[in-house]
């Protein structure tokens, strides 16, 4: 993960979704969580770095499943509980590979090319022509790779 000044404060860089505690406990129960473990005190969970599962006692549920089921923007989130509500706060909107799409577009608008953008997000990456890929993957010679025109971004909202 890189500190990303191009993404901070932009739309979708952080987000929040709220549920009543009753509805959230009902959701977890429907996924097989033991009712004895489902108290508002046990619901909070903090992801400091990416984790795969939300756990309470012996029960667990994949964050990716929660993302899909609850309509969340990312599987990277924390859960807090107070005043009869569960608050899910997250970061990003995507696949969790470390590239902020909004930040990358902002960099492009500022005139940075794709190599600068890729190298900003992914340290140590070497960009090579597709023809050189066949040196590493001989079977790739038989794969048609569509090549299109670059997308031009005029403005960001």
N, C-alpha and C positions, 0 to 999 in steps of 0.2 A: 504494500500500500504506500502510495506517495501522498505528500501533502499537496493538495491541488488548489491553487489560488484561482484557477479558471472555473472551478465548479462551486466553490464555497458561496452560499447564499443564493445560488441559482435554483430555479424550479426543479423539484424532485431531488435536490441534493439531500434534503431531509424531509421526512413526512411523519404523519401521526394518524392513527385510527383508534377509535374508542368503541368499547362494548360495555354493556352492563356486566357486572360480575356474574350475575345469574346466567346470562347468555353465554359468556365465555366458559363457565364451568359446565354448562350444558353441552357446549361444543366438545370440550375435552372428554366428558363422559361418553359422548357418542363415538369417540375414537378409542374407547377402552380404558380410560384412566379410572383408577379405583376411586369410588366416591369418598372413601375415608381420607384420601390424600388431597382432596380438592377443597382447600380452605383459602380464603383471600390472602392469608399470610404466606401461603406456599406458592402462590402464583407468580410473584416477581422473578424475573430472570434477566441477567445482563450478559450480553455478548460483547466482550472486549475485543476479541478476534473472532473470526468466523467459526461457528460451531455447526454441527450437522443436525443436532436434535435438542428439542426442549424436553427437559427431564424434571419430574417430580417423583421422588422416591424411586421405585422400580419401573414406573411408567415413563414412556418416552414417545415422542412424535417428531418426525422429520420437519425441520424448518421449511423445507421446500413444499411439503404437503400443506403446512399451515399457510404458506404464502398463497398457494392455489385455492385452498378452501375458503380463506378469509378475504380474498381479493386484495392482498398486500402487494406493494410495489417491489419488494425485495425480500429475501430470506435472511437478511442481516438486520436484526432488530432487537430491542430490549422490551421487556414487559414490566409494567409497574401496576400497582393496585392501590386505590384509595377512594374513599367516599362512594363505595358501591359501583365503581367503574374500574375497568381494566384499560390501560392506555398502552398501546403498542407504538413505539417510536422507532423509526428506521432510517437507514441511509441508502441512497442510491435507488436505481430503477433499472435492473438488468440482471445480468448473468453472474455477477460476482467475480469477474476476472480482473477487476481493478481499473477499468477504464471508464471514466465518467463521460457519457455520451454528450452531455451538455457542455462539459469542459472541453472536450475535443472539438466540438463545433465552434466554441468561443475562440479556441486557438486558431482554427482555420480562418475565422472572420478576421482575426488579427494578422493574418498573412503567413502563418506557419504552415509548412508543407507536411505531408503525411509522415515523412521520416522523422521530423522533429516531434510530431505528436506521438507516434509509436514509441520513440526513444524516451520521451518524457514519462510515459506510463509504464513502460516495460524496459527496465535497465538491462543492458547486455544483449539485447535482441539485435540480430543481424538480418537486414532485409536483403534478399537476393532475388534475382530474376527467376520466374517460374521455370525456365529451362534448366536452371541449376538444381531444381528440386529432384529431377530424375537421377542425379548423381547419388542422392541419399535414398531415394525410393524408386528403384528400377521399374516397378510396376506402374508408376505414375505416367510413363510414356504412353500408356493406352487410355489415359483419362483425358477427356476434352474439358478444358478449363475455360469457361466463358469469361471474356474480358470486356468490360464496358467502359463507358466514359465516366470520368470522375463527377461526383455530384457537387454542384455549386450551391453554397449556402449564402443567401443574400443578407439576412438579418436574423437575430435571435430575439425572442420575446422575453 
